[in-house]
Each structure stands twice: as C-alpha cells, then as structure tokens.
C-alpha cells in the first residue's frame, strides 16, 4: 500500500470554497482530507504551500497533441498524448475523431481499445472513451470538417457507422446536427444505446432544438463555433443554449475561437454548473509555430492560431491548462474554473462519483498550480505524473 501526503495546500473544493488543508492519498484514492492542516505520515510528503490544489482537468474534446493525430494514432501514440496532457494538469480525456472512412474508424477504435488496456500501468492522463465529432452534421456548418465523410441516417437504420470501444467502461459521445434527416430518431437510438449526444455543427431552429433536447441531446459542442449566433430578433442556437436551463455547453477558451469578452458574456450568463472548458486541440499542440499536415490537408500555426487552406480555423493548439489560465485571467474564481474544467465534464460523462472534484473516496486525480497557473505537481490515480517542487 502506497501513501502520499499533500500538505499546506489551498484546496479548491466542490462548493467553490478554497480552504487550507492536507490530503492523504492511499494507492489510487483520496483517503482523508484534513482542513485543520493535519500532518499525515506517509511514504512521500509534499509541501504545497502557496499552491492551489485542483481536481484534475477533464478534456472531452481533444484531437491530438505533440505531433499525434487522434484519427491516425496507434495505441502507443495515444499513450504519448496522455503523458503530455498529464504534464499540463489533464487527468482524463476523450480522444475526438473527425469524420473519416469507416475503415479508419475501425483501426482507431482498435488502437483506443488497446490503449485503454495498456494505460493502467502508465503515469498518464486516462483515456475515458471516444468522441465522434460531426459524422452526422450540417454541411453548411462544417467548419474544418471534411464533408465527403458526412453520413445520413435512414429511419429504422442501426447506428453501425460509429464503432464502439471494446471496453465496458468506455464512454461514447458524439456531436451531431439534429436537423439532418431523421435526426431526432437518430438521437433517440443513440441515447438508448448509452451514447452521450451533443448538438453541434448545426443550424437547427428552435423547434428542432427543443425536440433534440427532449430526445436526450442536452449539451452543445464548442459554443458559438459552427452554430447560428445570437441576434435580438433571431435567437439562433446560441440564444437557445443560453436560455434553456436544461442545456449545458462546452467552449474553447483560447481567445481565438471565442473573443475573451464573449467568453465572459457566455460563461457569466449561463449557470456555472452548465459550462465546460475544452481544448479542441490538434496534433501540432505543444510543437510551436510551423506548417503541419492533419486530416489530409496542410495547416499553419502562427502565434497560437491555426488555419487551413480554406481560411478556416482548424482546431486549437491550447491545452486545458491554457483554458484554465484564460478563465482565471478573466476574473473567474478558482472555484468556478475548477467546476468548468473538472466537475462539470465529469457530470456530463456520468463519472462524477469517482472523478471531477476533491473529496474523500474519489480517485486521486489532482493538479497543483502556482500563482501564475503553472503546474507544480500532477497526479493521476495517485501516480505522480509531473513534479516541479
């Protein structure tokens, strides 16, 4: 039995309180929390004075990093991405696939299945499942997605175009446009098969959006992007998402996809527990500026911005840590940011009982940040993935 003690930390707790305290980690879980700053004898003791301890970040929308693209990654590649993410405070993530051939989907899902089997022995962010983005999408809202791989759905069809990971714990999420032909029927079938369905790449009107929500699609993908915007006489998908209390959304907090002022507008206007941060990162993340090839085309990265040959933004090159820093710089509290980066994604994925917040009995997925938002210590399942103390 391995024990680790984290002492003198400012604990960012689920109710958004920040209290001084200590944590005892026993093997994979948080065994005890002391708000009296009690000293826990342990094999390893870390003094986290002047550091804030957050629940590990959960990224539900990630296309790759450090040169590896989710659509072409091997099991080993996935583990390399996971190791990089852990250094940035990410403790769990959903590899996100863009539209591709059925043959390639099968290969990637096999690689993901193997990676989930191998990751248990790695000190790395844990892959939770898979996110299919835009297989059933509105071609007029394609963004950087390749429309030649978009699919239709006939009433009565089985959803066989989305292969699932061969792991009973794997989470399956998909982003779709409910206005496609038979879209509501598709949502009902996916929900019945235990898929989490998110609305995105859409021009759906209020009637179809309400029907999608009633069918079980209660989340919006990368808010503002690839959806109809807000106008005082035309509510749009954005207005519907802002005013529907049953709906949550995720948002790319890079200051590029969404202007910082609009980040403030959306995230302050929506209830804190209904907003999630995502990276939407692509393979060049972590490699700096340059020319790269992803998804069969060349993209450029300059000053933290991506662009493909058509002039569209082609994903981001941020990590969840960058998103967290952005939101802190916009005067959101540490507690609010922790909700958006950890607790809320865990709730969407149905894993809030074991991950997403600091509480006794939960998995020891933790990240300590200094006053500048730099990672000083990260742990995944009680394993130290990065330390700078």
C-alpha positions, 0 to 999 in steps of 0.5 A: 500500500502506497501513501502520499501526503499533500500538505499546506495546500489551498484546496479548491473544493466542490462548493467553490470554497478554497480552504487550507488543508492536507490530503492523504492519498492511499494507492489510487484514492483520496483517503482523508482530507484534513482542513485543520492542516493535519500532518499525515505520515506517509511514504512521500510528503509534499509541501504545497504551500502557496499552491492551489490544489485542483481536481484534475482537468477533464478534456472531452474534446481533444484531437491530438497533441505533440505531433499525434493525430487522434484519427491516425494514432496507434495505441502507443501514440495515444499513450504519448498524448496522455503523458503530455496532457498529464504534464499540463494538469489533464487527468482524463480525456476523450480522444475526438475523431473527425469524420473519416472512412469507416475503415479508419474508424475501425483501426482507431477504435482498435488502437483506443481499445488497446490503449485503454488496456495498456494505460493502467500501468502508465503515469498518464492522463486516462483515456475515458472513451471516444468522441465522434465529432460531426459524422452526422452534421450540417454541411453548411456548418462544417467548419474544418470538417471534411464533408465527403465523410458526412453520413445520413441516417435512414429511419429504422437504420442501426447506428453501425457507422460509429464503432464502439470501444471494446471496453465496458467502461468506455464512454461514447459521445458524439456531436451531431446536427439534429436537423439532418434527416431523421435526426431526432430518431437518430438521437433517440437510438443513440441515447438508448444505446448509452451514447452521450449526444451533443448538438453541434455543427448545426443550424437547427431552429428552435423547434428542432432544438427543443425536440433534440433536447427532449430526445436526450441531446442536452449539451452543445459542442464548442459554443458559438463555433459552427452554430447560428449566433445570437441576434435580438430578433433571431435567437439562433442556437446560441440564444437557445443554449443560453436560455434553456436551463436544461442545456449545458455547453462546452467552449474553447477558451483560447481567445481565438475561437471565442473573443475573451469578452464573449467568453465572459458574456457566455460563461457569466450568463449561463449557470456555472454548473452548465459550462465546460472548458475544452481544448479542441486541440490538434496534433501540432499542440505543444510543437510551436509555430510551423506548417503541419499536415492533419486530416489530409490537408496542410495547416499553419500555426502562427502565434497560437492560431491555426488555419487551413487552406480554406481560411478556416480555423482548424482546431486549437493548439491550447491545452486545458491548462491554457483554458484554465489560465484564460478563465482565471485571467478573466476574473473567474474564481478558482472555484468556478474554473475548477467546476468548468474544467473538472466537475462539470465534464465529469457530470456530463460523462456520468463519472462524477462519483469517482472523478471531477472534484476533491473529496474523500473516496474519489480517485486521486486525480489532482493538479497543483498550480502556482500563482501564475497557473503553472503546474507544480505537481500532477497526479493521476490515480495517485501516480505522480505524473509531473513534479516541479517542487 
